[in-house]
Amino acid sequence: MKIYTKTGDKGTTSLFGGTRVPKHHIRIESYGSVDELNSHIGLVKDQKVGDHTREILNRVQDRLFTLGAILATDPEKAILKSGQERLNIPTITEEDIILLEKEMDSMNENLPEMTHFVLPGGHPSVSICHIARCVCRRAERMATALHEISPFNELVLQYLNRLSDYLFVLARKLSKDLHANEVKWIPEKRS
């Protein structure tokens, strides 16, 4: 199988189901942001995060591929006229969201109370995690814009929202584990 197909040379690409759309289409931007996020999650996973966190991040990457497939699917081609599903696309479930919530609760138990916004940084691993969080927020914004014009399972939006929260808490946990300085943002007073 060749990697290059030459079918996108004129600025279009195929959705799951065969529909061709411009490469700048909101649907492409949505799942492209999720793909970028998945790469950043891989980079977070390559840090010294511990076996349990690495296992959770493996699960997250799997879910992001599922999420990307949902976003990459032409809704008109996904369901037959009979109402049956035509394409075998996995789903995001409430259990996926609950897992992230439980992980955040567990990490938060050992973190100091947050009294201010936190500036990203303090250690390369923490910064990488914050970058992943920001890309996740962008993916969420893009998916929300797509959802307004072409609705899909709202659990996708909830998952992205929880994942960005999870990445924030993970960054705080990494700061603690790595003995990095967590810098509070205290706005400058100007006269």
Beta strands, then each sheet from edge to edge (+ up, - down):
strand 1: 12-14
strand 2: 20-22
sheet 1: 1+ 2-
end
